[in-house]
């Protein structure tokens, strides 16, 4: 893995003399960094640092484990274009789940309005479980899509 030598990385990419494993390492590092920054930005109360670390651990396990599974499916199959598949299939799966989530959240809000509930749910009770379920659903559908393409 190349950390600082940009010209060496550019030459590898330009010549096409890199493997899927080379790209996979960068995706893992990016995912770890992204997971940390996303989960840390939730404005949980100061007394909930334990929950913040629990959320971070869950998200990191979901993302790293899922990308590892996707990479293995691709390697067991035709071993072609892992990164291309990850971004193309990932975008389509994300967009479909996003639309489904909008519909589900809208329906949930309508139901809560009709129930006239006075209970106020805090950020941990709404956003974090939603994000975890969204991530699990995303990688579940992406995994099956990878299997259809690679195997």
ZADO-1210 file (C-alpha; in nm, 4 decimals, padded with zeros to 6 digits):
<atoms>
<atom x="00.0000" y="00.0000" z="00.0000" code="UNK" pos="1"/>
<atom x="00.1343" y="00.3414" z="-00.0965" code="UNK" pos="2"/>
<atom x="00.0809" y="00.6156" z="00.1625" code="UNK" pos="3"/>
<atom x="00.2672" y="00.9233" z="00.0369" code="UNK" pos="4"/>
<atom x="00.4303" y="00.8597" z="-00.3007" code="UNK" pos="5"/>
<atom x="00.1638" y="00.9972" z="-00.5356" code="UNK" pos="6"/>
<atom x="00.3707" y="00.9587" z="-00.8521" code="UNK" pos="7"/>
<atom x="00.4236" y="00.5861" z="-00.7825" code="UNK" pos="8"/>
<atom x="00.0485" y="00.5358" z="-00.7349" code="UNK" pos="9"/>
<atom x="-00.0243" y="00.7349" z="-01.0508" code="UNK" pos="10"/>
<atom x="00.2183" y="00.5176" z="-01.2500" code="UNK" pos="11"/>
<atom x="00.0607" y="00.1960" z="-01.1203" code="UNK" pos="12"/>
<atom x="-00.2865" y="00.3185" z="-01.2101" code="UNK" pos="13"/>
<atom x="-00.1764" y="00.4520" z="-01.5469" code="UNK" pos="14"/>
<atom x="-00.0049" y="00.1260" z="-01.6424" code="UNK" pos="15"/>
<atom x="-00.2777" y="-00.0918" z="-01.4954" code="UNK" pos="16"/>
<atom x="-00.0233" y="-00.3020" z="-01.3057" code="UNK" pos="17"/>
<atom x="-00.2208" y="-00.3325" z="-00.9855" code="UNK" pos="18"/>
<atom x="-00.4423" y="-00.6026" z="-00.8432" code="UNK" pos="19"/>
<atom x="-00.7845" y="-00.6081" z="-00.6846" code="UNK" pos="20"/>
<atom x="-00.6092" y="-00.6613" z="-00.3501" code="UNK" pos="21"/>
<atom x="-00.4261" y="-00.3306" z="-00.3986" code="UNK" pos="22"/>
<atom x="-00.7580" y="-00.1483" z="-00.4455" code="UNK" pos="23"/>
<atom x="-00.9204" y="-00.3477" z="-00.1651" code="UNK" pos="24"/>
<atom x="-00.6702" y="-00.2149" z="00.0920" code="UNK" pos="25"/>
<atom x="-00.7545" y="00.1437" z="00.0017" code="UNK" pos="26"/>
<atom x="-01.1256" y="00.0745" z="00.0219" code="UNK" pos="27"/>
<atom x="-01.0804" y="-00.0708" z="00.3707" code="UNK" pos="28"/>
<atom x="-00.8838" y="00.2318" z="00.4901" code="UNK" pos="29"/>
<atom x="-01.1348" y="00.4721" z="00.3348" code="UNK" pos="30"/>
<atom x="-01.4259" y="00.2813" z="00.4898" code="UNK" pos="31"/>
<atom x="-01.2661" y="00.2807" z="00.8328" code="UNK" pos="32"/>
<atom x="-01.1996" y="00.6555" z="00.8155" code="UNK" pos="33"/>
<atom x="-01.5472" y="00.7274" z="00.6787" code="UNK" pos="34"/>
<atom x="-01.7162" y="00.5138" z="00.9440" code="UNK" pos="35"/>
<atom x="-01.5271" y="00.6884" z="01.2201" code="UNK" pos="36"/>
<atom x="-01.6077" y="01.0387" z="01.0975" code="UNK" pos="37"/>
<atom x="-01.9745" y="00.9665" z="01.0303" code="UNK" pos="38"/>
<atom x="-02.0429" y="00.7981" z="01.3619" code="UNK" pos="39"/>
<atom x="-01.8456" y="01.0540" z="01.5595" code="UNK" pos="40"/>
<atom x="-02.0436" y="01.3435" z="01.4113" code="UNK" pos="41"/>
<atom x="-02.3703" y="01.2348" z="01.5704" code="UNK" pos="42"/>
<atom x="-02.4460" y="01.4877" z="01.8427" code="UNK" pos="43"/>
<atom x="-02.4968" y="01.2432" z="02.1238" code="UNK" pos="44"/>
<atom x="-02.5099" y="01.3907" z="02.4696" code="UNK" pos="45"/>
<atom x="-02.1777" y="01.4118" z="02.6495" code="UNK" pos="46"/>
<atom x="-02.2809" y="01.1457" z="02.8981" code="UNK" pos="47"/>
<atom x="-02.3335" y="00.9009" z="02.6090" code="UNK" pos="48"/>
<atom x="-01.9698" y="00.8498" z="02.5107" code="UNK" pos="49"/>
<atom x="-02.0182" y="00.4788" z="02.5703" code="UNK" pos="50"/>
<atom x="-02.3041" y="00.4768" z="02.3203" code="UNK" pos="51"/>
<atom x="-02.0934" y="00.6716" z="02.0731" code="UNK" pos="52"/>
<atom x="-01.8168" y="00.4097" z="02.0907" code="UNK" pos="53"/>
<atom x="-02.0698" y="00.1268" z="02.0717" code="UNK" pos="54"/>
<atom x="-02.2215" y="00.2838" z="01.7602" code="UNK" pos="55"/>
<atom x="-01.8761" y="00.3340" z="01.6088" code="UNK" pos="56"/>
<atom x="-01.7843" y="-00.0290" z="01.6760" code="UNK" pos="57"/>
<atom x="-02.1057" y="-00.1589" z="01.5212" code="UNK" pos="58"/>
<atom x="-02.0693" y="00.0565" z="01.2100" code="UNK" pos="59"/>
<atom x="-01.7028" y="-00.0351" z="01.1619" code="UNK" pos="60"/>
<atom x="-01.7826" y="-00.4065" z="01.1969" code="UNK" pos="61"/>
<atom x="-02.0704" y="-00.3822" z="00.9505" code="UNK" pos="62"/>
<atom x="-01.8751" y="-00.1882" z="00.6891" code="UNK" pos="63"/>
<atom x="-01.5396" y="-00.3644" z="00.7105" code="UNK" pos="64"/>
<atom x="-01.6988" y="-00.7090" z="00.7386" code="UNK" pos="65"/>
<atom x="-01.9321" y="-00.6422" z="00.4488" code="UNK" pos="66"/>
<atom x="-01.6635" y="-00.5093" z="00.2176" code="UNK" pos="67"/>
<atom x="-01.4495" y="-00.8102" z="00.3064" code="UNK" pos="68"/>
<atom x="-01.7392" y="-01.0426" z="00.2121" code="UNK" pos="69"/>
<atom x="-01.7948" y="-00.8546" z="-00.1150" code="UNK" pos="70"/>
<atom x="-01.4269" y="-00.8795" z="-00.2003" code="UNK" pos="71"/>
<atom x="-01.4260" y="-01.2550" z="-00.1303" code="UNK" pos="72"/>
<atom x="-01.7317" y="-01.3090" z="-00.3513" code="UNK" pos="73"/>
<atom x="-01.5570" y="-01.1205" z="-00.6300" code="UNK" pos="74"/>
<atom x="-01.2342" y="-01.3183" z="-00.5809" code="UNK" pos="75"/>
<atom x="-01.4181" y="-01.6526" z="-00.5824" code="UNK" pos="76"/>
<atom x="-01.5892" y="-01.5527" z="-00.9044" code="UNK" pos="77"/>
<atom x="-01.4294" y="-01.3976" z="-01.2095" code="UNK" pos="78"/>
<atom x="-01.1998" y="-01.1613" z="-01.0102" code="UNK" pos="79"/>
<atom x="-01.2766" y="-00.8712" z="-01.2397" code="UNK" pos="80"/>
<atom x="-01.3461" y="-00.5054" z="-01.1740" code="UNK" pos="81"/>
<atom x="-01.4113" y="-00.5121" z="-00.7977" code="UNK" pos="82"/>
<atom x="-01.4002" y="-00.1367" z="-00.7627" code="UNK" pos="83"/>
<atom x="-01.6201" y="-00.0771" z="-01.0664" code="UNK" pos="84"/>
<atom x="-01.8788" y="-00.3205" z="-00.9330" code="UNK" pos="85"/>
<atom x="-01.8634" y="-00.1762" z="-00.5840" code="UNK" pos="86"/>
<atom x="-01.9371" y="00.1760" z="-00.7020" code="UNK" pos="87"/>
<atom x="-02.1898" y="00.1003" z="-00.9761" code="UNK" pos="88"/>
<atom x="-02.3906" y="-00.1654" z="-00.7938" code="UNK" pos="89"/>
<atom x="-02.3473" y="00.0205" z="-00.4648" code="UNK" pos="90"/>
<atom x="-02.4954" y="00.3392" z="-00.6061" code="UNK" pos="91"/>
<atom x="-02.8012" y="00.1639" z="-00.7450" code="UNK" pos="92"/>
<atom x="-02.8619" y="-00.0319" z="-00.4236" code="UNK" pos="93"/>
<atom x="-02.8124" y="00.2869" z="-00.2189" code="UNK" pos="94"/>
<atom x="-03.0566" y="00.4873" z="-00.4280" code="UNK" pos="95"/>
<atom x="-03.3245" y="00.2169" z="-00.4135" code="UNK" pos="96"/>
<atom x="-03.2883" y="00.1870" z="-00.0354" code="UNK" pos="97"/>
<atom x="-03.2920" y="00.5657" z="-00.0034" code="UNK" pos="98"/>
<atom x="-03.6273" y="00.5836" z="-00.1826" code="UNK" pos="99"/>
<atom x="-03.7639" y="00.2973" z="00.0261" code="UNK" pos="100"/>
<atom x="-03.6413" y="00.4698" z="00.3427" code="UNK" pos="101"/>
<atom x="-03.8097" y="00.7962" z="00.2474" code="UNK" pos="102"/>
<atom x="-04.1369" y="00.6130" z="00.1976" code="UNK" pos="103"/>
<atom x="-04.0979" y="00.4195" z="00.5240" code="UNK" pos="104"/>
<atom x="-04.0042" y="00.7271" z="00.7271" code="UNK" pos="105"/>
<atom x="-04.2928" y="00.9237" z="00.5802" code="UNK" pos="106"/>
<atom x="-04.5352" y="00.6453" z="00.6662" code="UNK" pos="107"/>
<atom x="-04.3902" y="00.6248" z="01.0174" code="UNK" pos="108"/>
<atom x="-04.4312" y="00.9980" z="01.0724" code="UNK" pos="109"/>
<atom x="-04.7907" y="00.9839" z="00.9512" code="UNK" pos="110"/>
<atom x="-04.8656" y="00.6978" z="01.1895" code="UNK" pos="111"/>
<atom x="-04.7078" y="00.8878" z="01.4803" code="UNK" pos="112"/>
<atom x="-04.9213" y="01.1926" z="01.3963" code="UNK" pos="113"/>
<atom x="-05.2386" y="00.9845" z="01.4043" code="UNK" pos="114"/>
<atom x="-05.1382" y="00.8200" z="01.7311" code="UNK" pos="115"/>
<atom x="-05.0757" y="01.1676" z="01.8756" code="UNK" pos="116"/>
<atom x="-04.7945" y="01.0399" z="02.0866" code="UNK" pos="117"/>
<atom x="-04.6382" y="01.2838" z="02.3308" code="UNK" pos="118"/>
<atom x="-04.3246" y="01.0786" z="02.3698" code="UNK" pos="119"/>
<atom x="-04.0225" y="01.2554" z="02.2285" code="UNK" pos="120"/>
<atom x="-03.7598" y="01.0262" z="02.0888" code="UNK" pos="121"/>
<atom x="-03.4024" y="01.1400" z="02.1144" code="UNK" pos="122"/>
<atom x="-03.1384" y="01.1144" z="01.8444" code="UNK" pos="123"/>
<atom x="-03.0043" y="00.7820" z="01.9673" code="UNK" pos="124"/>
<atom x="-03.3486" y="00.6220" z="01.9501" code="UNK" pos="125"/>
<atom x="-03.4141" y="00.7308" z="01.5920" code="UNK" pos="126"/>
<atom x="-03.1060" y="00.8066" z="01.3839" code="UNK" pos="127"/>
<atom x="-02.8625" y="00.5466" z="01.5054" code="UNK" pos="128"/>
<atom x="-03.0882" y="00.2389" z="01.4750" code="UNK" pos="129"/>
<atom x="-03.2010" y="00.3707" z="01.1359" code="UNK" pos="130"/>
<atom x="-02.8405" y="00.4097" z="01.0178" code="UNK" pos="131"/>
<atom x="-02.7482" y="00.0614" z="01.1400" code="UNK" pos="132"/>
<atom x="-03.0523" y="-00.0965" z="00.9710" code="UNK" pos="133"/>
<atom x="-02.9882" y="00.1006" z="00.6526" code="UNK" pos="134"/>
<atom x="-02.6235" y="-00.0189" z="00.6470" code="UNK" pos="135"/>
<atom x="-02.7223" y="-00.3803" z="00.7044" code="UNK" pos="136"/>
<atom x="-02.9856" y="-00.3647" z="00.4311" code="UNK" pos="137"/>
<atom x="-02.7467" y="-00.1932" z="00.1928" code="UNK" pos="138"/>
<atom x="-02.4770" y="-00.4563" z="00.2267" code="UNK" pos="139"/>
<atom x="-02.7288" y="-00.7414" z="00.2217" code="UNK" pos="140"/>
<atom x="-02.8644" y="-00.6360" z="-00.1190" code="UNK" pos="141"/>
<atom x="-02.5196" y="-00.5432" z="-00.2488" code="UNK" pos="142"/>
<atom x="-02.3843" y="-00.8856" z="-00.1486" code="UNK" pos="143"/>
<atom x="-02.6565" y="-01.0638" z="-00.3468" code="UNK" pos="144"/>
<atom x="-02.5970" y="-00.8363" z="-00.6442" code="UNK" pos="145"/>
<atom x="-02.2233" y="-00.9145" z="-00.6342" code="UNK" pos="146"/>
<atom x="-02.3025" y="-01.2857" z="-00.6266" code="UNK" pos="147"/>
<atom x="-02.5197" y="-01.2530" z="-00.9389" code="UNK" pos="148"/>
<atom x="-02.2480" y="-01.0619" z="-01.1247" code="UNK" pos="149"/>
<atom x="-01.9267" y="-01.2326" z="-01.0131" code="UNK" pos="150"/>
<atom x="-02.0265" y="-01.5977" z="-00.9821" code="UNK" pos="151"/>
</atoms>
